[in-house]
Amino acid sequence: MNDQDKKLLEFVERHKKRIADSVSFFLKKHHKKIIYGFDFILIMVCVIALTVAGNFAYFKIFNAQSSDDYSSSLSDSSQEGDDGSDCSVLGLNLHGTVVTYIPEDYFEDPESNKDIVASEKITHYIEEANNDEKIKAILIEVDSSGGLPVAGEEIARALKNSAKPSVVVIRQSGLSSAYWAASGANHIFASRNSDIGSIGVTASYLESVDKNKKDGYQYVQLSVGKYKDTGNPDKVLTDDEKALIMRDIKIVHQNFIADVAKYRNISEDDVQKIADGSSVLGDKAKELKLIDEIGGLSDAKNYIENIIKEKPEICWQ
């Protein structure tokens, strides 16, 4: 919002308050005389007109501001943005913890993790790119240590099913769920020093039972269903509960292996051999076929240019 808009808003607010105060004072002093009179109707007409004018000013200013915000979102703060009208490549950032969605008021919490990305946002932009004939390719920059399995799976599937060629550039990290997501791309670049892989699954947590006892707290279990409180850190995990959790972890792990094998064209046996949760650096990742080339963003741009036969104009979202 520019200074002129701010002054207009302050003017509207100031005069709305002044008239509202005057009307309130007038009504308190003369309400018995004017309650059925023409003066009362005239006052109400003025109040309504002022409200409409104020709301119109708000709408004009904030509508223009929203348009400016939308336009500026076409370029990433860390990247050199291109003119949206000439955009030929969709650019997306997969940075931080990968989740399925982000609650609307999430960032209002000062203690919330701000380094986070939602698969529903990434897959939405991929779908829009598929329906936009101006978009010739999709470029995703990955720098993430992972997140939720479903989030990684959704992004990988969206990339694999995309009608547009997709390229991933892994910067410092492309691990766990983030690598799952990246594996769906047609081509993956990474630095020789990038940390890649970590094909594993964890549901580990801190148990608070002993600390609670020391602090004088006692867990009271009120639940129906043998496994309803499974994983509650305030109670001891039973052997049956642990076996149940491990069963599901192994299933997710096998799904992870199967997807990487399918998307990267590697046998499941070969993926199984390296699916111990460890990560490797770029050169080793290339040797294991987890990535395609050693390189960065400029190399990815050149690769895309060779595919689409024109200089890529990237619009970062």
Sequence and secondary structure as in RCSB ss.txt:
>XXXX:A:sequence
MNDQDKKLLEFVERHKKRIADSVSFFLKKHHKKIIYGFDFILIMVCVIALTVAGNFAYFKIFNAQSSDDYSSSLS
DSSQEGDDGSDCSVLGLNLHGTVVTYIPEDYFEDPESNKDIVASEKITHYIEEANNDEKIKAILIEVDSSGGLPV
AGEEIARALKNSAKPSVVVIRQSGLSSAYWAASGANHIFASRNSDIGSIGVTASYLESVDKNKKDGYQYVQLSVG
KYKDTGNPDKVLTDDEKALIMRDIKIVHQNFIADVAKYRNISEDDVQKIADGSSVLGDKAKELKLIDEIGGLSDA
KNYIENIIKEKPEICWQ
>XXXX:A:secstr
  HHHHHHHHHHHHHHHHHHHHHHHHHHHHHHHHTTSHHHHHHHHHHHHHHHHHHHHHHHHHHHHHHHHHHHTTS
 TTS    GGG  EEEEEEESEEES   TTGGGSTTS  SEEEHHHHHHHHHHHHT TT  EEEEEEEE  B HH
HHHHHHHHHHH SS EEEEEEEEEETHHHHHHTTSSEEEE TT EEE           HHHHHHHT       SS
TTTTTT TTS   HHHHHHHHHHHHHHHHHHHHHHHHHHT  HHHHHHH SS EE HHHHHHTTS SEE  HHHH
HHHHHHHHTS   EEE 
